[in-house]
Amino acid sequence: MDFYKNNGFGDQFGKQRAHHILQGLRAAGLLARETNLGALAAKGAPARAVRNLGRLMDRLERGRLMRASMGRHCRGGRVSEHRQRGCETGG
């Protein structure tokens, strides 16, 4: 993660790599927000990088919660129906 902070996770490549790493940490049960942000700050990352990483972590968590709640009603149906409900995918 430290390697990709060079741009404060501000460019698309940095965001994509950070997102991929965060997904892996979450899958391994290691996505502790404060611990990860604190470790990055302790390594000397700029405040902007820590803030942007926090935002990426928040988006990842919100996306997970949103997919879980959408799973209850997004089974089958037409894509247009899912868009009307606010779903991101067609089921």
Residue pairs with C-beta under 8 A, 6 or more apart in sequence:
1 18
1 21
1 36
1 40
1 53
2 40
2 43
2 45
4 13
4 14
4 17
4 18
4 21
5 14
5 40
5 45
5 46
5 49
5 53
6 14
7 14
8 14
8 46
8 48
8 49
8 52
9 15
9 18
9 49
9 52
9 53
9 56
10 48
10 52
15 52
15 56
18 53
18 56
19 56
19 60
22 31
22 56
22 57
22 60
23 60
25 31
25 36
26 60
26 64
31 57
31 60
33 54
33 57
36 53
36 57
37 50
37 53
37 54
37 57
40 49
40 50
40 53
41 47
41 50
45 53
66 88
67 88
70 85
70 87
70 88
73 85
74 82
74 85
74 87
74 89
74 90
74 91
75 91
76 91
77 90
77 91
78 90
79 90
82 89
82 90
82 91
